[in-house]
Amino acid sequence: MITIVDYEAGNLTSVKRALDYLGIDSVISPDPDEIRKSEKIIFPGVGHAASAMTTLTRRGLDTALQEAFKSGTPILGICLGTQIILSHSEEGDTSCLGLIDGRTMKFNLSNASLKIPHMGWNTISIRKSHPMLKGIVDETEFYFVHSYYPQPSNSSDIIAKCEYEIHFPAAIAKDTLFATQFHPEKSGVAGLSILNNFKTWDGESC
Amino acid sequence: MLKKRIISCLDVRDGKLAKSIKFIDTKDIGDPVETARNYYEQGIDELVFYDITASSDKRDIMIDVVSSVASQIFIPFSVGGGLRTVEDCTRVRLAGAEKVNLNTAAVTNPDLIAQTSRAMGAQAVVLSMDVLAVPVSSSIPSGYEIVTHGGRTHTGIDAIEWALRGEALGAGEIVVNSIDADGTRSGYEIRLTRMIADSVRIPVIASGGGGKPEHCYEVFTEGHADAALVASILHYGEYTIRQIKEYCASKGVPIRMTA
């Protein structure tokens, strides 16, 4: 059973619907004890880092996620979820969960014709193989919508990059955590295969 | 590289598909959920459902359509038509729509853009504007005016000014629908699209007039659009999604070729 963390950040039901379609059992929960006990966790989200951290802390979900990560629970982060697993976000100058050492940065693009948010389908270039990318070939397109991007301190935590003037991390991983800046639940067949990979992934990185 | 998007627009009335031509005569041409799934399998990048249901007591049918679409297709889609309050927008979001399209209600009550943006984030709010070419005047310096009710009601608002205001109020994307070009299938309003796309920093979707793949290519390159809305050329089977995309890709436009 997969637990989808409910912290009032965006549309959690779209992740749930994709899992239902794939026949993967899941539950949406705001309960830190349920998160601690969960076999696997999906940490999605759309919204603002500071308000997300406020809700997580108020519900005790911050420590529940940190404990689950320490105890080796496989975790899939998505979009805002991916940004706030790092130590800090520039969005609202917010201290975050720190599951992976690094910072979430705002796009600072010199080309004024590039739109913010970075919205739409973009290709990823795979820098490092990972079981969560099984069946995904290099240059596969995924759906992105974001104005900030995750930047791990340690480049070995970067699994795939994406180009939008700069080459920013599109998928990052450490131990039993795998996290994407793009939305697997909105990325058609390729996205669904990532969710399917999460069903079978035991948390080993290779 | 970020791809240009081909977005299909499906007009829905009483839960059935209808394509309006010049906003006058509409006829039912099928089931919206089935059509959406078909386009999804063919590789459409995004979908828009526009609810043109007249009576408000039939609005719940649309919520059912949205939720069936959301459980079968896994690409972004937005819903517009008849959304007048943040509560209306929240309902379609919870039913599974990624974004909401605000049009007339935003003109009547611009604060709706700000309220919706605060409630669900700018990325979920699409400002859809119907635009008519008019003589240049001091109140309409661009020569493009925002209109409502399919072009019958003039608002006296300049299109560029409205786009900038929408962006400032918290819209995350803009649909520029040319009433002059709509239904003509003779090409998008390139000049208008480009003026808006160059004025704002949020993505711009061109709408109205797409009749062949060349028109998409033109609006992506000369029109500076981030996405192109297509309707009748797909609905009547004149071109496939693949044909439109292959043409654009052959001309060097970055486009997603997988489904």
Contacts between the chains, C-beta under 8 A, distances in Angstrom:
chain1	res1	chain2	res2	distance
A	10	B	120	7.7
A	10	B	121	6.9
A	11	B	93	6.2
A	11	B	94	7.8
A	11	B	96	7.7
A	11	B	98	7.2
A	13	B	70	7.7
A	13	B	94	6.7
A	13	B	96	6.3
A	14	B	70	6.8
A	14	B	96	6.2
A	14	B	98	7.2
A	17	B	70	5.5
A	17	B	71	5.1
A	17	B	96	6.2
A	18	B	74	5.5
A	20	B	71	6.8
A	21	B	71	6.4
A	21	B	72	7.0
A	21	B	74	7.3
A	46	B	121	5.7
A	46	B	123	6.7
A	46	B	124	7.7
A	47	B	121	5.6
A	48	B	121	7.8
A	112	B	201	7.5
A	113	B	198	7.8
A	113	B	224	7.5
A	115	B	201	5.8
A	115	B	202	5.8
A	115	B	203	4.8
A	115	B	226	6.3
A	116	B	201	5.8
A	116	B	202	7.5
A	117	B	122	7.5
A	117	B	123	5.8
A	117	B	172	6.7
A	117	B	202	7.7
A	118	B	2	6.7
A	119	B	123	6.8
A	119	B	172	7.4
A	119	B	173	7.0
A	119	B	203	5.3
A	119	B	226	7.7
A	120	B	2	5.5
A	120	B	3	6.0
A	120	B	4	7.9
A	120	B	5	5.4
A	120	B	45	7.4
A	120	B	203	7.2
A	120	B	226	6.8
A	120	B	227	7.3
A	121	B	2	7.5
A	121	B	3	4.5
A	121	B	5	6.8
A	121	B	45	5.9
A	121	B	256	4.6
A	122	B	1	6.8
A	122	B	2	4.8
A	122	B	3	6.6
A	123	B	1	6.7
A	123	B	3	8.0
A	140	B	258	7.2
A	141	B	3	6.5
A	141	B	256	4.7
A	141	B	258	6.3
A	143	B	75	6.8
A	143	B	76	6.2
A	145	B	76	7.8
A	145	B	123	4.8
A	163	B	1	6.0
A	164	B	2	6.0
A	185	B	74	6.1
A	186	B	74	6.2
A	186	B	75	5.9
A	186	B	76	5.2
A	186	B	98	6.6
A	187	B	74	7.1
A	187	B	75	7.4
A	188	B	40	7.2
A	188	B	74	5.8
A	188	B	75	5.5
A	188	B	258	7.6
A	188	B	259	6.5
A	189	B	258	7.6
A	189	B	259	6.6
A	190	B	258	7.1
A	191	B	74	6.2
A	192	B	74	6.0
